[in-house]
Amino acid sequence: MAPLSLPAQEELATYAELSAADPLAAYREYPQREAIRLREVVAEFLNAHADELAIVDSTSRGNNMAAQMLEAPPGGNVVVDSTTYPSALLPWLLREDANLEIRRVSERNGLPATEDLAALVDDKTIALSISHVCRKTGLRHDLRSLAKLAHAHGALLLVDGAQSVGAVHVDVQGDGVDLMSFGAMKWLLGTPGVAFLYVRRSLIDRLRPAQAGPAGVRVTDEELEFEAGAQRYELSSGNWGGLGASRRSAELLASVPRTDVERRVLDLSGRLIDGLRERDLVVFTPCDPARRAGIVAFRHERAGELQRHLREEAVDVWAWESQELVRADPHVYNSDSDLDHFFAALDLLGAVVV
């Protein structure tokens, strides 16, 4: 999670004051006004149209909605690999389609063997479901090649973009992405409770909402009437103050040229990789800048202890203690001195040779 930006803090304070003085005014002003503006600014990060974005409450919600909307023919299958976030896999496992097969690509040397995806996708595949950037390895997929693979067999490409949107260049139109779910609270610097489901415009009339609320669907003369565009997938009350705060943070991030953001993220993650390897630590994240983003994952035999130690030194990382796996995520707001401080704190505990 990103630290809350100053503009977001200001917006939350404004919302708190308004909702304390006049909750009805807050209800009338924030949901529609901020939702419209937020869709517009976030769409620019994707090279998408604002009407292709539904605002939901979490990346998991978007992943579930996407999976629930796709129909499977007899003998149909879904192809996933180890990058696929649990909330993008679990909806398929929950489905009652007796014949819906889940095909999984294995790992090689800690990274998913993406070249094996082609061997599993066939004409009965309804979706290829992946995370753009893997949360545990930092691997970044080539979305364009995966879209070509999926579309060649009549399947859709479903993407969890939680770890890429806001950090690196994303072009859903150019890359051929069909559906993408991602949250505001990570690389877009927003708040929890605000997320997005992108649905390619040409699919919107085809994909009937699997969940419905008054924000997206109305009953008129006992018939369902859908909102225009992807807004039909929205439900009802959400994090209204978070809409404004997330919009302000997204605008702050958008004030920096996209190429500068990606360059800075890749420079910092590259420096992290180099420094970790100099300390003889095994790094799982690829060196190739085209295959990574902001996540740098490495092995440490005292992963949990390292996370706690770094926290005491005012450095936040994430650790899977049982897997001896640690993840550090530099963003554009980080400085070179932040990385110097990370390495100094790491060295205090003592690098572990593996």
N, C-alpha and C positions, 0 to 999 in steps of 0.2 A: 504494500500500500504506500502511495506517495504521501509525503507530508502535505498538509492542507495549505494552499497558496494564500497569500494575503488578500487578493480579490475575493476568493471563496469565503474567507473568514468574514470579510465585510458584508458579503451577500447573506450569509447565514445570520449575522447580527441584525441586518435589516429585516429579514423574514421573521426572526424571533420577536422583534419589536412590533411588527405589524400584526402577527398572529396573537400576541398578547393583548394588543389594544383593540383589534377588530378581526377576529378569526374569519368572519364571512368575507371581508375584503381580501384576506390572504388566500382564501379558497377561490375567490373569483379571479384574482390577479395572477397567481403563480402557475396553476396547472396549464392553462392554454397558452398564455403569453410566453412563459419560459420554455414550454415544450416546443413551441414553434421555433424559437430562436436556437434552442439547443440542437434540434434536428439539423438546422441549417449549418451551424458551425461544425458539428461532428461529421456531417456528410462530406465536407471538404477533405477530411482526413482519409476518406476512402475513395475519393473520386466517384462518389455516388450522388444520387438525387435525394433531396430531403424527404420526398414522399416514399422512398424505399426503406426508411428507417422507422421502426416501432420502438417506443420507449417502454422498457420492461424493468423489473426490479433487480435482476441479477443475470449474469452470463448463464448460469444454470437454467434459469427460466427460459431464456432464449433458445438454449440447446434443446430443452425438453419440448418446447413448442414446435421447433423445426422438425424434430423426429416424429412427433405425433401427427404432423400434417401429411406425411408422405405415405402413400398407399403402396403395399407390396403385393406383387402378383404371386401366384402359387410357386413355391420354390425360390422366391426372391431372397436376396442377400444384401448385407451391408458390410463394407470393408473398412476396417479401422487398423491403426498401428499403435505402437506404444506411446506415441505423442498424445493420443486422444485423451483429453481430460475426463475424469470419471463422470462428470455431469453430461458429457456428450456421448458416453457409452451406456450409462445406466438406463436412459429412456428406451433404448433398443432392447435391452434385456428385460424391461418391464412389459414390453408389448406382448399381447396375447396371440399374435400371429404364430400359429403353430409351426409354420414352415419358413419363418423368417430366420435365415442363417446369419450368424455373426462370424465373419472371417477376420482373423487377426494376424497381422504381420509380426514376426518375432523380432528380437533385437540381436545385433551383432556388436560385440565389444562395447556394450552400454548404449549404443545408438540404434534407433530403428532402421531396419534394412529397407529403406524406401524403394529401392529398385525392385523389391519383391512384390510391391503392390500390384504391378501390372499382371503378375501371374494369378492374382486372386480376383481381379475385376473381370466380369463377363457380362453377357447380355441380360442376365437376370439381376445384376447389381442395381439397386435403386439409389444408393448413396455411397460416396467415399467420404468418410468422416475423419477429419484430422484437426489437430491444433496447429495453427500457423507456426508458433514457436513453442517448443516443448518445455514445460515448466521444470522438468528434472534434468534436462541435458542442455537446454538452450539452443537446440537444433532448430533452424528456420527452414521450412519447406519451400520449395519452388511451386507456388500456387498455379502458375500458368501451365506447367507441365502436368500437374495433377488434374486440372480442369480438362485439359485435352484428353487425358486418359479416361476420365469419367464420362465426358460427353461422347466420346467415340463409341461408348456402349449404352448410351441413353440414360446414364446415371447423373445424379446431381452431386456437386461438390459442396459439402457442409464444412464450415471452418469455425473453430473456436479462435477468435482473435484477441483474447484477453491479454496475451503477452506480446502483442505486436502493434496494435493500433495506438498511435501516439509516440511510438519509439522508432519505427522504421517506415519506409514508404509502403503504402498499401494502395493498390489500384484494383478494386473489385471489378470494374468494367473491363479494363485491359487484361486482367488475369482470368476472367471468366468465372468468378466466384458466384455461386447461386444463393447460398444463405451463409450469414456470418453472425455470430453472437459475441458480444464483448461488453465489458463493464467500464464505467467511468472512473472507478477508484484507483486504477493502477496507473498505466502510462499516460492516461488523459488527465491525471491529477485531480479527479473529481471525488465524489463522496460515495460511500456504500449506499445501496438502495436505488441506484440509477444505472441502467444498462441499456443495451440496444440489440435489436434483432434486425439485421439487414436482409431484405428479400428482393432479389432481382425483379425489376418492374414487370418483365414479361411473365413472371411466375405468380404474381399477386392474385390475379383472377382465378388461377388454376388451383392455388393452395388455400383451401377453405380453413378458417381458424378452427383449431382443435380445442381452444379455450376461448371463452367469450366474456366480455364485461361491457358495461354501458359506455365506456370510452370508445369502443370500436364497433359495437353492434347494437342496433336498436330493433325493436319490434314495432312494425307499422301494419295495422290491419291484420295482425297475427302472422305477418311475414317478416323474415329477417332482412334488415337493411344494413349493409356494411358501409363503414366509413371509406372514403377514398384512400387509395394507396395502402401502405403498410400500417397505417394507423388503425386499420380494422383488427390488427392483432393485439392492440393495447387493451388493458383490462379496466381498471378503475383507479381508486386512490393510490397515490404513490408517495415518494419522498419529495414533497413539494418544495421545501427549502433546498433540498439537494439538487433540484433541477436548476435553480438559479446559481447555486454555488458551482455546480459542475459546468454550467455554461460559462461562468466567469473564468474558471480554470482552463477550459478548452480554448477560450479566446486568448488567454495569456500564452498558452502553448502555440496557438496558431500565429501569434505575432512574430514567432521565430520561423524563418524559412524552413520548409520540410527537409530540404537537403542538409541544412545546417544541423537540424536535430539529429537526423540519422548519422551524419558524419561524426558528431560529438559522441553519440551513444556507442558507435562502433569503435571510435578511438579509445574511449574509456574501457569498454569491454575487452578490446585487444590488449590494452596495457595490463588489465587484470590477469588475462591469460598468461602473458609473458612473465609477470611477476610471480605468479603461482608456480609456473614451470621452473623458474629459476630456483625456487625453493623445493624442487623435486616432488611436487604434488601432482597427482594425476588429475588432469582437467578433461572433463567429458565434452565440453562445448567445442565445436569445430573452430579451427583457426581461420578458415576462409570467411571473410566478412559477409559474403553472399549467403552463407549458411548459418549465420547467427544474428542476434539482435542485442538486447541488453542483458540477458540472463547469462551468467557465467557459473557453471556448476563444476564442483571439484570434490575429490575424495579426501576425507580427513578422518583418521581413526578415532578422534575425540570430537566428533561433529557437534554433539549436544553441548559438551563443555566449551567448545569454541564459540558457539552461538551465545552462550551465557556470558562468557568472558568478553566478547566483542560488545555485547549490550552494555556491560559495565564501562566500556571505553567509548560509549556513545556511537557505536557502529551497529547498524541493523543488517543482519543476514538471516537466511532461513535455513533450517537444518532438519534432515530426516536422520535422526540419531541411529536408528536400527540399520539404516542402509549406509552409514558413514558418508553421507552426502550433504554438502553445504552449497548454498546458492547465494550469490551476491548480484545485485541488480542496479548498476549505475544508470542514471538518467541525465538528461541534458543539463539539469540544474546542479549536478555534482561538479566539483572542481578537481584539479589535479592534486591539490592538497588533501582532499577527502581520501583519495586513493593512497597517498603517502601515509595518512593516519591509519587507514585500514591495514596496510602492510606492517606498520610499526606495531599496531595492536596484535596482529597475527604473530609477529616475531616474539612478542612478549610471552605468548603461550608456548611458543616453540613449534617450528614446522615439523611435521611428521613425515619421515621418509617412507614411502610405500613402494 
